[in-house]
Amino acid sequence: MYLFEFIVAAISATAWTYLLFAHGSFWRVRQKLIPGAPASQTSAVVAAVIPARNEADVIGRSIASLLRQSGPHSLHVFLVDDGSSDGTAEAARQAALSCNRDGSLTVMPGRPLAKGWSGKVWAMSQGIEAARVINPDFLLLTDADIEHAPDNISSLIGVAESGPYDLTSIMVKLHCRSFAEKLLIPAFVYFFFKIYPPSWIANPGRQTAGAAGGCMLIRPAALARAGGVRSICGEIIDDCALARKIKDSNGRVWLGMSDATVSLRPYGSFTEMNRMISRTAFNQLRHSALSLLGTAVGLGVVYVAPPALLGSGRFWPTAVGLLAYVLMVASYLPIVGLYDLNPAWGFTLPFSALFYMAATIRSALNYWTGRGGQWKDRAQDVRGGFTSSSR
């Protein structure tokens, strides 16, 4: 037992040493905060495309934040109303009127979901098609629940020009107020950047590609070279799939963060967080039972073992487990600080990892039993098909 505990502790400590010092500095989040370059002074034409399905409670603030952007660029918003029943379209129009910018908003009724397409990507494709009439220099692909900082688009264009980059995206600051959100939202961002280290994404010599779909700025020519959104029509993790297509077509990709552009969507309970995670988690593992097993073992050894070994009563397993735990907390504290939380939350990462593992197992069970992940009355990632809808 002593030898087993020591080996587990040594593996965990080695893993955290690597993650802290050799994994692309993924945890240094403040270095990734936009702007990563001066705000652009270019008079670019930008088309913002927003797919929206029953977003009346947030769409007004999102539209207003876009139409009040600073900078020399021109902006037109194309909202694709994807079968909403709650007055999303009217709420968007009222927001544009309140800004005296109703001429800068086009609201389109979405067409019925096409076979083989995810709902979001299908709506995006319609907005992109409509945006061709203004011949944009950039497309801003953004979600309906995002409230943009006043200089967000200028900053994104500035980063795009500095690379130059073909796809520039930011992980917006997510809603983090309830206990469940404080435990799980910073961990979500942490895990995302660990899988997709921004420095590796920006490096054309590395294969790593990723993006944050809530706010992506892309050059239309690069999108066309990558095969357009049709090339990712069946993807539910569409942002990272698009980044992969861009990078595979010799495009350059940049991923950063913002503490001023925020998500308005709350995930106030553990049930809501479980639903959000399980919607895509097994898809991330490519529906592989072996990958699911490996992930469970890996999370157990790397995240859960260090605090568990503190109670072993044996010196070396405890000491090495403590070292692993200290390294883990050290790597997590920058994310905790970004969300203005007490540093004590840094010690909760093992519990967050356990929750994410349980949600991933639920995601696999939903897939294997044919239920898939539920989102806006649609089942996504269904075994033997893609989506079903009540509409």
ABEGO torsion letter per residue (X at the ends): XAAAAAAAAAAAAAAAAAAAAABGGAABAAAABOBABBBBABBBBBBBBBBBBGAAAAAAAAAAAAAABBEABBBBBBBBBBGBAAGAAAAAAAAAAAAGAAAABBBBBBBBBBBGBBAAAAAAAAAAAAAAAAGBABBBBBBAABBBBAAAAAAAAAAAAAOBBABBBBBBBBBBABAAAAAAAAAAAAAAAAABBAAAAABAABABBBBBAABBBBBAAAAAAAGEAAAAAABABAAAAAAAAAAAAGBBBBBBBBAABBBABBBABAAAAAAAAAAAAAAAAGGBAAAAAAAAAAAAAAAAAAAAAAAAGBAAAAAAAAAAAAAAAAAAAAAAAAAGBBAAAAAAAAAAAAAAAAAAAAAAAAAAAGAEBBBGGBBBGBBGBABBBAX
